[in-house]
Amino acid sequence: MELLQINPRIEPGLRWAAVRQVVNGLTGTLGVLAYTRMLRPEDLGAFGLALVVYQGLLSLIEAPMRDAVVYFRDEQGQHDSAAFWILLAFSSLAVILVWTLSPGLIRLYRFEVDASLVWVMGLAFFGRAMGLVPGALLLKRFQFAWYEGLLMLADMILFVGWVTLAWRGLGAWSLVLPVLFSTVCLSAAAWWASGFRPQRWPAASAFRDVLRFTRNLFGSKLASYLCGYIDNAAAGLMGARALGLYSLGEDQSAFAVISVGVPLANIALPVLANARARMEEFKRIYLNMLRLTATLTLPMQIGVFLLADLGIKVLFGEQWLEAAPVLRAYLVFRLVDALLTQCSAATSAAGRPDIQFKLDVAQAPFFLLVAWAALSRGVGIIGLAWMLACMRSLAGLVYLAVTLRLAGANLAEAGRSLGPSLLSGVLMGAAVFGLRGSGMVQGWVRGVQPALLADGLELTLLVASGAVTYLLILWIVDRAGLKDVLRLAWRVLVPSKAPRLPITGKIS
């Protein structure tokens, strides 16, 4: 394992990603703890309906346009400007359609909310879309400190807004309004930091290049949207409360993917793009990023799977306990999903976004069929979650296998990269399961009052024992690999005094 030989420019990115995740972990935990205790599942369900619109539109354009800006490296910035004007046209049309169709959407789901809730999320999407090109330019220039710092600021605004407005009793609006404010602030700051000024008349060839590059990714994201949000649409037909519980379980299952997988993929994308002409280096970086992602995410996901009910009870309150089975179902998929963030970075960096598009299109009919079967058989949100999580896991494994082949890696090399973390995570899970089942920890905290404090102590002891067990087992089965990960973490968190690499752009 040669993690330490990854392009030195990746280390600042990892460092700032780590800082952002620490800050977001603290503020996010406090924010969710607060608003879930002040809101009802019905409020989260109403927000979830509006979020389907926002996330769906954003998923169509975020990765395609970001990856296109990073991929094309013309000196005049023609492709960057073309990407911006394409985004402006698409976003304007999307907002008009949202405003036109949202009343019918509200009537279909029979939710007791006003259509303006969806209208505001449409505006939030427009604000976020306008900052995508400037943000991608920061990544392209390896200005990770600015990129991660701005995301951190936007997330802090979001969480503070959620807590403040929920405390003021605004219900679903307390979740919607902060999204609008944070996206506008993020986009404005990205424009300032990047110094981006779009050209009025980019060359027609630049528009053709961007559209040719993004069409497969756009089609892929459209298929992914259908696959990724068909379950929310189906759960919404079961009622606002069902959608609220389902959304909490599904959203919380993505913690490791969002906090670890996505930041690592954002950092890996420009580094892999630089190495795309040197396949051995491309393969080495890709396998190392897969291994780093697995090492950090697997223990988190397995631990949450085992302690889902206790964690929800302690963190969110007993009114959300019905979301625990949904959370467990989706954690099965997230084991694969965390790795897929690196797959998407690799295919975009290699100029092959068509791979993800073809796979997503092929699986979309099966997702629609499974969702229809779940609704027609009345299996409820738990059955819906398990059916779709299993389908997504199988599709994800196919994508992983195809991407390994693209990078020139075989299954044996992937096994050497992922095997130690998987084995250590499974053994850790068995140890935590046995410890909880024995009742030993419950015996230690018996008599502690109030009961919530006793549950919190039990959760803390089980998590700590799991973390220690995972590290010990990983040390035994892959001592060299663990040392390399720890060395990289040290280099990321404690920067060396080596000369800085030159970076072009307004801010260096």
GIWOJO-V301652 format. One record per residue. N is the residue number from 0. RES is the residue in one letter. SS is DSSP state (~ for helix, > for strand, _ for the rest). OMEGA is omega in whole degrees, -180 to 180 (* if undefined). D_LAST is the distance of its C-alpha to the last C-alpha in Angstrom with 1 decimal. Layout:
BEGIN
n = {N N}
res = {RES RES}
ss = {SS SS}
omega = {OMEGA OMEGA}
d_last = {D_LAST D_LAST}
END
This chain:
BEGIN
n = {0 1 2 3 4 5 6 7 8 9 10 11 12 13 14 15 16 17 18 19 20 21 22 23 24 25 26 27 28 29 30 31 32 33 34 35 36 37 38 39 40 41 42 43 44 45 46 47 48 49 50 51 52 53 54 55 56 57 58 59 60 61 62 63 64 65 66 67 68 69 70 71 72 73 74 75 76 77 78 79 80 81 82 83 84 85 86 87 88 89 90 91 92 93 94 95 96 97 98 99 100 101 102 103 104 105 106 107 108 109 110 111 112 113 114 115 116 117 118 119 120 121 122 123 124 125 126 127 128 129 130 131 132 133 134 135 136 137 138 139 140 141 142 143 144 145 146 147 148 149 150 151 152 153 154 155 156 157 158 159 160 161 162 163 164 165 166 167 168 169 170 171 172 173 174 175 176 177 178 179 180 181 182 183 184 185 186 187 188 189 190 191 192 193 194 195 196 197 198 199 200 201 202 203 204 205 206 207 208 209 210 211 212 213 214 215 216 217 218 219 220 221 222 223 224 225 226 227 228 229 230 231 232 233 234 235 236 237 238 239 240 241 242 243 244 245 246 247 248 249 250 251 252 253 254 255 256 257 258 259 260 261 262 263 264 265 266 267 268 269 270 271 272 273 274 275 276 277 278 279 280 281 282 283 284 285 286 287 288 289 290 291 292 293 294 295 296 297 298 299 300 301 302 303 304 305 306 307 308 309 310 311 312 313 314 315 316 317 318 319 320 321 322 323 324 325 326 327 328 329 330 331 332 333 334 335 336 337 338 339 340 341 342 343 344 345 346 347 348 349 350 351 352 353 354 355 356 357 358 359 360 361 362 363 364 365 366 367 368 369 370 371 372 373 374 375 376 377 378 379 380 381 382 383 384 385 386 387 388 389 390 391 392 393 394 395 396 397 398 399 400 401 402 403 404 405 406 407 408 409 410 411 412 413 414 415 416 417 418 419 420 421 422 423 424 425 426 427 428 429 430 431 432 433 434 435 436 437 438 439 440 441 442 443 444 445 446 447 448 449 450 451 452 453 454 455 456 457 458 459 460 461 462 463 464 465 466 467 468 469 470 471 472 473 474 475 476 477 478 479 480 481 482 483 484 485 486 487 488 489 490 491 492 493 494 495 496 497 498 499 500 501 502 503 504 505 506 507}
res = {M E L L Q I N P R I E P G L R W A A V R Q V V N G L T G T L G V L A Y T R M L R P E D L G A F G L A L V V Y Q G L L S L I E A P M R D A V V Y F R D E Q G Q H D S A A F W I L L A F S S L A V I L V W T L S P G L I R L Y R F E V D A S L V W V M G L A F F G R A M G L V P G A L L L K R F Q F A W Y E G L L M L A D M I L F V G W V T L A W R G L G A W S L V L P V L F S T V C L S A A A W W A S G F R P Q R W P A A S A F R D V L R F T R N L F G S K L A S Y L C G Y I D N A A A G L M G A R A L G L Y S L G E D Q S A F A V I S V G V P L A N I A L P V L A N A R A R M E E F K R I Y L N M L R L T A T L T L P M Q I G V F L L A D L G I K V L F G E Q W L E A A P V L R A Y L V F R L V D A L L T Q C S A A T S A A G R P D I Q F K L D V A Q A P F F L L V A W A A L S R G V G I I G L A W M L A C M R S L A G L V Y L A V T L R L A G A N L A E A G R S L G P S L L S G V L M G A A V F G L R G S G M V Q G W V R G V Q P A L L A D G L E L T L L V A S G A V T Y L L I L W I V D R A G L K D V L R L A W R V L V P S K A P R L P I T G K I S}
ss = {_ _ ~ ~ ~ _ _ _ ~ ~ ~ ~ ~ ~ ~ ~ ~ ~ ~ ~ ~ ~ ~ ~ ~ ~ ~ ~ ~ ~ ~ ~ ~ ~ ~ ~ ~ ~ _ _ ~ ~ ~ ~ ~ ~ ~ ~ ~ ~ ~ ~ ~ ~ ~ ~ ~ ~ ~ ~ ~ ~ ~ ~ ~ ~ ~ ~ ~ ~ ~ _ _ _ _ _ _ ~ ~ ~ ~ ~ ~ ~ ~ ~ ~ ~ ~ ~ ~ ~ ~ ~ ~ ~ ~ ~ ~ ~ ~ ~ ~ ~ ~ ~ ~ ~ ~ _ _ _ _ _ _ ~ ~ ~ ~ ~ ~ ~ ~ ~ ~ ~ ~ ~ ~ _ _ ~ ~ ~ ~ ~ ~ ~ ~ ~ _ _ _ ~ ~ ~ ~ ~ ~ ~ ~ ~ ~ ~ ~ ~ ~ ~ ~ ~ ~ ~ ~ ~ ~ ~ ~ _ _ _ _ _ ~ ~ ~ ~ ~ ~ ~ ~ ~ ~ ~ ~ ~ ~ ~ ~ ~ ~ ~ ~ ~ ~ _ _ _ _ _ _ _ _ _ ~ ~ ~ ~ ~ ~ ~ ~ ~ ~ ~ ~ ~ ~ ~ ~ ~ ~ ~ ~ ~ ~ ~ ~ ~ ~ ~ ~ ~ ~ ~ ~ ~ _ _ _ ~ ~ ~ ~ ~ ~ ~ ~ ~ ~ ~ ~ ~ ~ _ ~ ~ ~ ~ ~ ~ ~ ~ ~ ~ ~ ~ ~ ~ ~ ~ ~ ~ ~ ~ _ _ _ _ ~ ~ ~ ~ ~ ~ ~ ~ ~ ~ ~ ~ ~ ~ ~ ~ ~ ~ ~ ~ ~ ~ ~ ~ ~ ~ ~ ~ _ ~ ~ ~ ~ ~ ~ ~ ~ _ _ ~ ~ ~ ~ ~ ~ ~ ~ ~ ~ ~ ~ ~ ~ ~ ~ ~ ~ ~ ~ ~ ~ ~ ~ ~ ~ ~ ~ ~ ~ ~ ~ _ _ _ _ ~ ~ ~ ~ ~ ~ ~ ~ ~ ~ ~ ~ ~ ~ ~ ~ ~ ~ ~ ~ ~ ~ ~ ~ _ _ ~ ~ ~ ~ ~ ~ ~ ~ ~ ~ ~ ~ ~ ~ ~ ~ ~ ~ ~ ~ ~ ~ ~ ~ ~ ~ ~ _ _ _ _ ~ ~ ~ ~ ~ ~ ~ ~ ~ ~ ~ ~ ~ ~ ~ ~ ~ ~ ~ ~ ~ ~ ~ ~ ~ ~ ~ ~ _ ~ ~ ~ ~ ~ ~ _ _ _ _ _ ~ ~ ~ ~ ~ ~ ~ ~ ~ ~ ~ ~ ~ ~ ~ ~ ~ ~ ~ ~ ~ ~ ~ ~ ~ ~ ~ _ ~ ~ ~ ~ ~ ~ ~ ~ ~ ~ ~ ~ ~ ~ ~ _ _ _ _ _ _ _ _ _ _ _ _ _ _ _}
omega = {-174 -178 -174 -179 174 179 -175 -179 178 -175 175 178 178 -179 -179 174 179 179 -179 -178 176 -180 -179 178 -180 -178 180 179 179 -179 -180 177 -176 -171 177 178 179 -179 177 174 179 178 179 177 177 176 180 178 178 -179 176 179 -177 -178 179 179 -178 -179 179 -171 -171 -178 180 -177 177 -177 179 179 180 -174 -177 -172 178 -175 -175 -180 -180 -178 178 180 178 178 180 -177 175 178 -179 -180 -179 -176 180 179 -179 -180 178 179 179 -180 -178 -171 -174 177 178 178 179 180 -180 -176 176 176 -180 178 179 -180 -180 175 178 179 -179 177 173 176 178 177 -180 179 179 -179 -178 179 -175 -179 176 178 178 177 176 176 -177 -179 -179 178 -173 -179 179 -177 -179 180 179 176 179 179 180 180 178 176 -179 -176 177 178 178 -176 -176 -176 175 178 178 174 -178 176 -178 179 179 176 -175 -175 178 176 179 -176 -177 -180 178 178 -179 -178 179 -180 179 176 -179 -176 -176 -176 -176 173 -176 174 -177 -175 176 -180 179 179 178 176 -180 -180 -178 180 179 180 -171 -173 178 178 178 177 178 -179 175 177 178 178 178 -179 -174 -175 177 179 177 177 180 179 178 178 176 178 -178 180 179 179 178 179 -180 -179 179 -179 -179 -178 -178 179 -176 -175 -178 179 -177 -174 -178 -173 -177 177 178 179 178 -180 -178 -175 -179 179 177 179 178 -175 -172 178 -179 -168 179 178 178 -180 -178 -180 -178 179 179 179 174 -178 178 178 -179 -179 -176 -172 -174 -179 178 -175 179 179 179 178 -177 -173 -173 -176 180 180 179 -180 -177 -171 -172 -179 -174 -179 -179 -176 179 178 -176 178 177 178 -180 -179 -176 176 175 178 -176 175 178 -173 178 178 -178 176 178 177 -180 177 -178 -178 178 -180 -180 -178 -179 177 180 -179 180 179 -178 180 -179 178 -179 -175 -176 -180 180 177 178 180 180 179 178 180 -180 179 -176 -179 177 -177 179 -175 -179 178 177 -179 -178 -179 -178 178 178 178 180 180 179 179 179 178 176 179 178 -179 180 -178 175 179 177 -179 -179 -180 177 -177 179 178 177 178 178 180 -173 -174 -178 180 180 179 -180 179 179 179 175 179 178 -180 -179 178 179 -180 179 -180 -179 -178 -178 -179 177 178 -180 -175 -179 180 178 -179 -1 -176 180 178 178 177 179 178 178 179 -179 -179 180 179 -180 179 178 -180 180 -180 -180 -179 179 -179 179 177 -178 -173 -177 -175 -178 180 179 178 180 178 180 177 179 179 179 -180 178 -175 -179 -175 177 -180 179 179 -180 176 180 179 179 179 -177 -176 180 *}
d_last = {31.2 28.1 25.4 23.8 23.2 21.0 17.8 15.7 12.7 15.2 15.6 12.5 13.6 17.1 16.3 14.8 17.7 20.1 19.1 19.4 22.7 24.1 23.4 24.7 27.6 28.8 28.4 29.6 32.6 33.6 33.2 35.3 37.8 38.3 38.6 40.7 43.2 43.3 43.5 46.1 45.7 46.8 43.8 41.4 43.4 43.0 39.3 39.3 41.1 38.4 35.7 37.3 36.6 33.0 32.0 34.1 32.4 28.9 29.7 30.8 27.6 24.7 24.6 25.8 23.3 20.3 21.5 22.3 18.9 17.4 20.4 20.5 18.1 19.5 17.5 19.1 18.2 21.9 22.0 19.4 21.5 24.7 23.6 23.0 26.5 28.1 26.8 28.0 31.4 31.8 30.7 33.0 35.9 35.3 35.5 38.7 40.2 39.3 41.0 44.0 44.6 43.7 47.2 48.8 46.5 47.5 51.2 50.9 49.7 51.9 49.3 50.0 46.8 46.1 44.4 41.9 40.2 39.3 38.4 35.7 34.2 34.2 32.2 29.7 29.3 28.6 25.9 24.2 24.6 22.9 19.6 19.8 18.1 15.0 14.8 15.4 12.6 10.1 12.3 12.5 8.9 9.2 7.1 10.2 9.7 9.6 12.2 14.5 14.1 15.3 18.0 19.1 19.5 21.5 23.6 24.4 25.5 27.6 29.4 30.1 31.5 33.7 35.2 35.8 37.4 39.4 40.7 41.8 43.8 42.1 42.8 40.9 39.1 37.4 35.5 34.9 33.6 30.7 29.5 29.5 27.7 24.9 24.3 24.1 21.7 19.4 19.5 19.0 15.9 14.4 15.3 13.6 10.3 10.3 11.9 14.5 17.8 20.5 22.7 26.3 28.0 26.2 28.4 31.2 30.2 26.8 28.8 31.2 28.5 26.8 30.3 31.5 28.7 28.8 32.6 33.3 30.6 31.9 35.4 34.4 32.9 36.0 38.2 36.0 36.4 40.1 40.2 37.8 39.3 42.9 43.7 42.4 44.5 47.5 47.1 46.9 50.3 51.6 50.8 48.0 48.7 48.5 45.2 43.8 44.9 43.8 40.3 39.8 40.9 38.8 35.6 35.9 36.4 32.9 31.3 30.4 29.2 26.9 25.6 25.3 25.9 23.7 20.5 21.2 21.9 18.7 16.9 19.5 19.6 16.6 17.6 21.2 20.5 19.1 22.3 24.8 26.4 27.0 29.3 30.0 26.3 26.1 29.2 28.1 24.8 26.7 29.5 27.3 25.5 29.0 30.2 27.5 28.0 31.8 31.7 29.9 31.6 35.2 36.4 35.0 36.8 40.0 40.2 39.8 42.4 44.9 44.2 43.6 46.6 46.1 42.4 43.1 46.0 44.0 40.8 42.0 45.7 48.9 48.9 46.2 48.0 49.1 45.5 45.6 47.3 44.8 42.0 43.7 44.3 40.7 39.4 41.4 39.2 35.9 36.6 36.0 33.6 30.9 31.1 31.1 27.5 26.6 29.3 27.7 24.3 26.2 28.4 25.6 23.5 26.7 27.4 30.5 30.3 34.0 34.8 33.9 35.5 38.8 39.0 38.4 40.9 43.4 43.3 43.2 47.0 47.6 45.4 47.4 50.6 49.8 48.8 52.1 54.1 52.6 53.6 57.0 57.9 56.8 54.9 52.8 49.1 49.6 51.2 48.6 45.7 47.3 48.3 44.9 43.0 45.2 44.8 41.0 41.0 43.1 40.9 37.8 39.4 40.2 36.6 35.5 38.2 37.2 33.5 34.5 36.5 33.6 31.5 34.5 35.3 38.8 40.2 40.9 37.3 36.3 39.1 37.8 34.4 35.7 39.2 38.6 36.6 39.3 42.2 40.8 40.1 43.6 45.2 43.3 44.4 48.0 47.8 46.5 49.0 51.8 50.8 50.7 53.9 55.7 55.3 54.5 51.4 53.3 56.0 53.6 52.4 55.8 57.0 53.5 53.5 52.3 52.2 48.6 47.7 49.8 48.0 44.6 45.7 47.1 43.9 41.8 44.2 44.2 40.4 40.1 42.9 41.3 38.0 39.8 42.1 39.3 37.5 40.8 41.9 38.6 38.9 42.3 41.8 38.4 37.6 35.3 33.3 32.9 31.9 29.1 27.9 28.1 26.2 23.4 23.4 23.4 20.4 18.5 19.7 19.6 16.5 17.6 16.6 15.8 13.3 9.8 9.7 7.9 5.9 7.0 6.7 6.7 3.8 0.0}
END
